[in-house]
């Protein structure tokens, strides 16, 4: 059942953005109703660069969340905000050590893996540095392998059970699954990461993750990129 939200939440999103994907999962797991505003990151040079959206987020990135007259940017900050404002169905476990572990996994993905492989970086490699596709793919695979090796080590710890931490999804799972989606898009070898693959498969069996998946977004069908 969706959380009653008289003020309304608006999520600025793009179907293939892994950062927006994380927030969609979090919103679904917490049962929060929201409206989507679609920002196409490729069409026409990228709608995120248009003045109207720059008023929402001066960085020109998605996601952004509007709620109660305020705008929050950066996926981790948005998810933490949702935890504070909508405490039901928590995505952080009890206890400071457990919460720090979940945050560490999520932060490692959002700070050490995804930013090195995001759309802006890939475009810079191709357009400004004239890197060929083989070099771009090698770059992508390098940072996935470096980051996933660390995540896999953490997921080998006893605190990992059905999900990244314990037996229900946390913020760590919200961040892991979209990064696996990105790795699959670039045909990265996921063989060395059995815990990552196992947990991702379990998450993908849940309706909250399925509803958030890129291919199931309203803007996917007409996207063209």
N, C-alpha and C positions, 0 to 999 in steps of 0.2 A: 504493500500500500504506500502510495506516495506521501511524502511529508507535506502537510498543509503549508502553502507558501504564498500568502496573500500579496506580498510585495513583488513576487515574480523573480526568477533567475533567468538571465540571458547568457548563454555560452556562445562566444564567438569561436568558431571551429572550422576545421577543414577535414574532410573524411580521412585523408591519408596522414595527417599529422599525428605522430606518435605522442606528442605532448598533449594534444587535445583528446586523443584516445584514452590516455590515463585518467583524465578528468571525467570523461563520459563513464568509464568503469566505476569510479568513485561515486559519482552521482547515482548510478544505478544500484550499487551495493547499499547505499544509504537510503534508497527509496525516495529520492528527492525529485520532484517534478521540475522541469526546466524547458526553456525554449531555445532553439538553436538559430544563430545567425551565421550564414555560411560565407566564409572568406576564401575565395579560390586563390591558392598560393602560386599558381602558374599562369592562368589565363590573363591575357592583356598585360603581361609583365608582372603580374601579381597584385591582387586587390589589396594585399596588406600594405602596399606602398602608397595607396591613395590617401588623400588628405582626410577623408571622412573617417577612415579606420585609424589613421595616425592620431586622431583626437581621442580615440579609445585607448590605444596603446602606442605611445611614441616610438617604441622599439620596432613596431611593425611585425609583431609575432603573434601567433595563436598558441594557446588559448588566452582568452580574457573572459572574466566573469563579471557581469553587472548584477548587483543585488542591493536593494535598499538605497539607491542613489550613490553607491560606491562602485568602483571598478578595481578588481584584483587581477594581477597578471602573474605569470610564472606558475607552472602546473603544481609544483610542490606547495607554494604559498596558497594557491586556490584550495588544494586538498586539506591543508591545515586549517584554513578558514572554515571549510565545510565541517570539519571535526569540532571546531569551537562553536559554531552557530547551530549545527544540527547534531547533537551528541548521540542520538539514537543510532544503532547499528555501527558502533565504532570501528574504525579502520586502524586504530593503534591499540596494542595490547595493554594489559595492566602492568604497572611497574616500570621504573625508570630504565633499568637495563634492557628489558624487552622492547620498550618503545625506542630506545636509542639504537638497538639492533635493526629494527624495521626501518627507521629513518636512515641508517647507514647504508642499507641495501638500496633503498630508493634514491638516496643522494648520490651514490656511486653511479647509478644509471643516468640520472638527470644531469650530473656534473662531469663525469669522466668518460662516458660513452657517447650518448646522444648528441651533445653539442659539437663533437668533432666530426660527426657524420650528418649534420642536419642539411636542409636544402640550401641554405646560404653558403655553407662551406663547400658543398658539392658543386654549386654553380661557380664559385670562385676558382676552384681547382680547374674546372673545364674552361671557363671564359677568360680568366685573368692569367692563369699559369699555363694554359694550353695543354693540360694533362689529357691524355687519351683515356678511353674507357677502361683499358686494362689497368692503367695506373690508378685511376679513380677507384676501381673495384678492389685493387690491392690495398689502397689506403683504408677503404671501408672495412675490409676483412681484418686488417691489422688491429684496429681499435675495438672491433667486436671481440676478437680473440683475447686481447689483453684484458678487457673488462669482464667478459664472461668467465675467464679463468678464475678471477677473484670471486665473482658472484657464486660460481659453482663451489668454491671452497667454503664459503659461508653457508651454502645450502647443504653442505655435508655435515654440519654441526647438529647435535641432538635437538636443538630448539626447532629445527625444521621437521615438520611432520607431513600432513597432507598438503599444506601450503608453505609458503616461504617461512612463516613463523606460526607454528601451531596448527590447529585444525579448522581455521576459518580464514578467509582472505583478509589481508591487511594492505596497507599502502604499498608494501614491497611487491605484492602480486599485481597491483594496479600498474606499477611501473615496469615490472618484468615482462608481462605479456606483450605490450606494444613494442618493446625493444626486440623481442623474439620475432615479431611480425616484420620489423625492419630487416633483421638479419636474414630471414627467409626470402624477402624480396630481392636481396643481393646475393642469394645462393651461398651464404656463408655455411661452413661446415659446423653443424651442431652436434656431431657425433661425440665429441669429448665432454659433453655437458649433460649427463643423464638426469641429474636432479632438475636442471632447468627445463629439460624436455618433459619430464614427468609432471612437474608442477604446472607447466603451461598447458599440457593436455587436460589436466584436471580443471584448471580455471576455464578453459574453453568449453567444457561441458556444462557450465553454469549459464543460465539465461541472461544474467546481468552482464557477463562478458560477451556473450553472443550478440546482445542488443547493441553493445558499444563497438562491435567490430567494424572496421572501415568499410567492408563490402556491404554492410547493412545500413549505412547512413543515407539519408535522403539525397545528399549531394553527390553520391558516388556514381549513380547511373548516368548523370548528365555531365560528369566532370571532364572527361577527356584528358585527364592527367593528374 
